[in-house]
């Protein structure tokens, strides 16, 4: 499991899919506000002049010495909802993110995801 207290240590490390294909680099982790457990990784993808952050669930993710391996294929992650590298995931965008990965989304009075 991805340990929340080590998030800052992992920024910039490679994020790879189950087959070992590099997706991008870890920018930040979003926690589930109901459990305070890591839920999604924000991954920097794209070319130098067109970088963006895309999101991938951390369910079944594996931390290795130099990378984070996620359980989702590279193309699915690259097609996920994204934001600019200086942007913020808005509360109204969360449901679309969960839907992209066929995950259940239960809206509440507060945000479901928070950046750490």
N, C-alpha and C positions, 0 to 999 in steps of 0.2 A: 504494500500500500504506500502511496505517496504521503510522506510525513509532512504535515502542515508547517512545522517549525523549521523545516529545511528548504522551504520554497525559494528564498533568496539565493541560496547556494546553487540552485539548479538553473537560474536564469542564464540564457545564452547557450545552454547545452542543446545538442541535437534532439529532435523529436523524430522518431522513425515509426513506420507501421509494422504490423506483425511479420511481414516478409523482410524487414530490414531496410526498406526504401526510405531515404530521408525525406521528411515532409517540410521541415523548417527548423527554427530554433525556438526554444521556450522563452516567452516574454513574461508571462505571469500565470497565476492560478486563480481561478474563481471558485469560491467555496459556496456550498449550499447553506443559505442563511438559516435554515431550520435545524441543521445538524452541526454546522461549522466544520464540515468535512470537505476536503478538496473534491470538486465535481467536474470542472472543465479546465483545460489548459488553453491559454491564448498563445498561438503559434505564429511567429513571424514567417511569412511566405512571400514569394515574388522576387522580381529582379530589383537591383539597387534603386532604380528610379521609380519603381511601382510597388513598393513593399506595402503589405497590409497585414492585419491580424485576423486569423481565422480561429475557430474554436473546435475542440475535440473533447469528448467525455473522457474522464480519467478512470472509468469503470474498467477493471481488469488491466490497468496500466502497470508496467513493470519498470522499476528504476534500476539502471545499471551504472557502472562507474562513470561512463561518459555520455550517456543518452537516456532518454525516456522512451520506452516502447509502448505505443497505444494499440488497442485492439481493433482499430478501424482502418480500412484501406486508404492509402494516400489520396486517391482521387475523390473519395467521399469527403475527406477532411478539406481538401482544396476547394470543393464545391459548397462547403458549409457557409452559412452567413458570416460575413466579415465586416471589419471596421478599419478605418485608417489607423496607422501606427500611433497617432496622437489622439485617437478617438476613444469613445466610451460605449460599452454595450448598454443600450437603454433598456429600461424595464419592459417596454412594449415590444422589444425585439426578442426577449427571452423565449416566448412561446414558439416562435419560428425556429429558433435554435434547437429546442427540444424536439420539435416535429421533424426536422431534418434527419435526426438520428433515431426516429421512431421511439422516443422516450416519452414517458408520461409526464405531463406538466400540470401541476396543481397550483393555480394562481392563489395568492394570498393577499393580505392587506399590505404586505411589504414586498420588497424585491425578493426574488428566489435566489439570485446569484450576486455575490459580492467579490470584488477584486482584492487579492492579497498580494 
